[in-house]
């Protein structure tokens, strides 16, 4: 009975190990994990939204820029290893309402759903000083940064983690 139990345990455990390890290592393409992260600043201030696009000879890959100017993605395809052109485009945010929803919490006439829990509505809670905005806000950039033929932004991507800060002027 003990022998049968051990044999069954091995037959179940061994395949589970192979399944668990199959995602590790460099894989068939030899590229391994390719992750990009960093920050985008314009005139020393964070670019508070938009898309950072990586252009390789084989295609493009978009990464969203967060409200604090940061970007990250851990699923970059191996085709992006090597020197690539980077573009940054904020135009999709151009038509969004201006202002910070946290700072403007009691302004405006929005009478939408309010979660007050039976208490008188006191608006949104105060955020600590320096806390990031809850949404991306349009920052106008020179058009050259959105055009892969005019952008002077280059990045050499390697397997593993890649970090870079783009300081635009």
C-alpha positions in Angstrom: 0.0 0.0 0.0 2.9 2.4 0.9 4.5 1.6 -2.4 1.4 2.4 -4.4 0.9 5.7 -2.5 4.5 6.7 -3.2 4.2 5.8 -6.9 1.0 7.8 -7.2 2.6 10.7 -5.4 5.5 10.7 -7.8 3.3 10.4 -10.8 1.3 13.4 -9.7 4.1 15.5 -8.3 6.6 15.1 -11.2 4.4 16.4 -14.0 3.3 19.3 -11.8 7.0 20.3 -11.5 7.4 20.4 -15.2 4.3 22.4 -15.8 5.4 24.9 -13.1 8.9 25.2 -14.6 7.8 25.5 -18.2 7.3 29.3 -17.9 10.8 29.8 -16.5 14.1 30.4 -18.2 14.7 32.0 -21.6 12.2 30.0 -23.6 12.5 28.8 -27.2 13.3 32.3 -28.5 16.2 32.8 -26.1 14.8 36.2 -25.1 13.6 35.5 -21.6 11.6 38.1 -19.7 11.7 41.5 -21.3 10.4 44.3 -19.1 10.4 48.1 -19.6 9.8 50.7 -17.0 10.6 54.3 -16.4 9.3 57.9 -16.4 8.5 60.6 -18.9 9.1 64.3 -18.0 8.6 67.4 -20.1 10.4 70.5 -19.0 11.2 68.8 -15.7 7.6 68.0 -14.9 5.9 64.5 -15.3 4.0 63.8 -18.5 0.7 62.9 -16.8 -0.7 60.5 -19.4 -0.6 59.3 -23.0 1.2 56.5 -24.8 4.9 55.6 -25.1 5.3 53.6 -28.3 8.3 51.4 -29.0 9.1 51.1 -32.8 11.2 48.1 -33.9 11.8 47.0 -37.5 9.2 44.2 -36.8 6.4 46.3 -35.4 5.2 48.7 -32.6 4.3 48.2 -29.0 2.3 50.7 -26.9 2.8 51.3 -23.2 0.5 53.6 -21.2 1.9 56.5 -19.3 0.4 56.9 -15.8 -0.8 60.1 -14.1 2.6 60.3 -12.3 4.6 60.1 -15.6 5.6 56.5 -15.0 5.2 53.6 -17.4 5.9 49.9 -17.2 5.2 46.6 -19.0 6.7 43.2 -18.4 5.4 41.5 -21.6 7.5 43.0 -24.3 8.0 40.6 -27.3 11.5 39.4 -28.1 11.3 41.3 -31.5 12.0 44.5 -29.5 15.5 43.5 -28.4 18.0 45.9 -29.8 18.0 49.6 -30.6 14.5 51.0 -31.1 12.8 54.3 -31.7 10.5 55.7 -29.0 7.6 58.0 -29.6 5.5 59.7 -27.0 1.9 60.9 -27.8 -0.4 62.7 -25.5 -3.0 63.8 -28.1 -5.6 61.3 -27.0 -6.0 63.3 -23.8 -6.5 66.6 -25.5 -10.3 66.7 -25.4 -10.6 65.5 -21.8 -11.9 67.9 -19.2 -9.1 69.9 -17.6 -8.4 70.0 -14.0 -7.8 67.5 -11.2 -10.8 65.6 -10.0 -9.3 65.5 -6.5 -8.6 69.2 -6.2 -11.9 70.1 -7.9 -13.9 67.8 -5.6 -16.6 70.4 -4.6 -16.7 72.4 -7.8 -19.0 71.9 -10.7 -22.6 70.8 -11.0 -22.3 67.0 -11.3 -25.3 65.5 -9.6 -24.4 61.9 -10.4 -24.5 59.0 -8.0 -23.0 59.9 -4.6 -22.0 57.2 -2.1 -22.7 58.9 1.2 -23.7 55.9 3.4 -26.7 57.7 4.8 -24.5 60.6 5.9 -24.7 64.1 4.5 -22.6 64.4 1.4 -19.3 66.1 2.2 -17.6 65.5 -1.2 -14.5 63.5 -1.8 -12.1 63.0 1.1 -9.1 65.3 1.1 -6.0 63.8 -0.4 -2.6 64.2 1.2 -0.4 66.9 -0.2 1.6 65.6 -3.2 -0.7 62.7 -3.8 -1.0 61.8 -7.5 -4.1 62.7 -9.5 -6.7 60.1 -10.0 -6.6 60.4 -13.8 -4.3 61.4 -16.6 -4.3 65.1 -17.6 -3.3 66.4 -21.1 0.3 67.8 -21.4 1.0 69.3 -24.8 4.2 68.1 -26.3 6.0 69.2 -29.4 4.7 67.1 -32.4 8.1 65.7 -33.2 7.9 63.3 -30.2 4.8 61.6 -31.6 6.4 61.0 -35.1 8.8 58.0 -35.4 10.6 59.8 -38.3 11.2 62.9 -36.3 11.6 61.6 -32.8 15.2 61.6 -31.6 14.4 59.2 -28.7 16.3 55.9 -28.9 16.5 53.0 -26.5 18.5 49.8 -26.6 16.4 47.0 -25.2 17.9 43.9 -23.7 16.5 40.7 -22.3 15.6 41.3 -18.6 14.6 44.6 -17.0 15.1 47.8 -18.9 14.6 51.2 -17.1 14.8 54.6 -18.6 13.8 58.2 -17.9 12.9 60.3 -20.9 13.5 64.0 -20.2 11.9 66.0 -23.0 12.5 69.7 -23.7 
